[in-house]
Amino acid sequence: MRYVAFLLLLLFLSILTLYINSNQVYASPEIAVTVEWVNPIYRGYDDYYGRYVIAYPESGIAEFRVRIEPYGWNVVHVEVRYISIKLIEETSFNIRRENISVGDWRIYSVNVSIPKKPDVYSYVVTVIYKEYYWDGSSSDELIWKRVYENLAVYSKEQITCIDYFSIYETMRVSYSAYLFTNPEAILLLYEAEYNYNRAKYLYSYGKFGEARDTIINATELFRKAVDLEKKYRIEIVLNLTVRRAISEMENNRILANASYLHAQANYLRAISEMENNRTLANATYLNAQASYLNAQANYLSAEAEYTKSRALFIALLLFGAGFIITSIGLAIHMIRKK
C-alpha cells in the first residue's frame, strides 16, 4: 500500500510539474495597454465628482488613443485583431491585423463622441489579440478588457470655474501673500482668498453658476491687489530716488558752500597777510625814517658841536692873538718908556 501511495504521489507531482511548465511556456502574459485622451480641457482632481477626471466640453469630439506593448520571455509577437471603446455606445478602431514583436509597441487612435449631458462617465476598453510563441505554436484569441471611470463632461459654467480656478491658483503661486506690503492691497488679498474658498465650496456642491461668479470676483480682487502693490512699490522707489537725489543735491550744496567758505577764508587770510605785511612794511619804514631823523639829528648835533668848537677855537685864537698883540704892545710901550 505504501508503495502504491508513493507511486500515486509521484504521478501527481509529475502531472503538476508538466502543468506548471505548460503554463510557463504557453500561458498568455497580460499585454501592457495604456489609454490616453488627447487634449482634454482639464486633467486633475474634481471637487464635485470627488475623483481624478479627464474632462471635455459637452457634445464634442475627442481623440482616444490606445498603446499596446507585448511582453513575455516565451512570446515572439502578438497579433492585434480588434480594439474598441464603449462609452455610451461602442466605437471600434479601424485597424489592420499586424504583428507586434516583444520589445516593440503600437499606438492606435479613434475619434469618440462626447455625451451631451454633463456628468462623469465610465467606459470600457477591449483589446482582442493572439499570441505566437517560440516553438511555433499560438494561443486562441485572448481578450484584454478594463473599465475606467474618469471621463467627465463639463458644462460651460464648470469650464469657466475650472479656468478661473487655474488662473487664480497661478497668480497665488506667482504673487505670494508674504510679498504684499501695502495695507489696502493686503485687505483686497484677504477678500479675494475668502471668495476663492467660497467658490470652491459652491463648486463642490454643484452650484456652478454661483461658483463661477464668485471665482471671477476673487480673481479680479487679486488682480486689483497686485496692481495696488505694484503702484505702491513704484511710489516707494520714486520717493527713494527723489530723496536720494535731494540728499545728493543737499550734499553737493553743502560741499560747494564749504568750498566757498574755504576759498573766502583763504582770501581773507591773504588780505590779512597783505595787511600785516603792509603794517610791518610801514612800521619798518617809520622805523627807518626815525633812524634817519635820529641820524640827521645826531649829524646836526655833531655839526653844532663842531661849529661851537670852531667858534670857541676862533675865540680862543682871537683871544690868544689879542693877548699876544696886547703883550707886544705893552712890551713896546714899556720899551718906549725906558
Secondary structure, 3 states (H helix, E strand, C coil): CHHHHHHHHHHHHHHHHHHHHHHHHHCCCCCEEEEEECCCCEEEEECCCCEEEEEEECCCEEEEEEEEECCCCCEEEEEEEEEEEECCCEEECCCCCEEEECCCCEEEEEEEECCCCCEEEEEEEEEEEEEEECCCCECCCEEEEEEEEEEEEECHHHHHHHHHHHHHHHHHHHCCHHHCCCHHHHHHHHHHHHHHHHHHHHHHCCCHHHHHHHHHHHHHHHHHHHHHHHHHHHHHHHHHHHHHHHHHHHHHHHHHHHHHHHHHHHHHHHHHHHHHHHHHHHHHHHHHHHHHHHHHHHHHHHHHHHHHHHHHHHHHHHHHHHHHHHHHHHHHHHHHHC
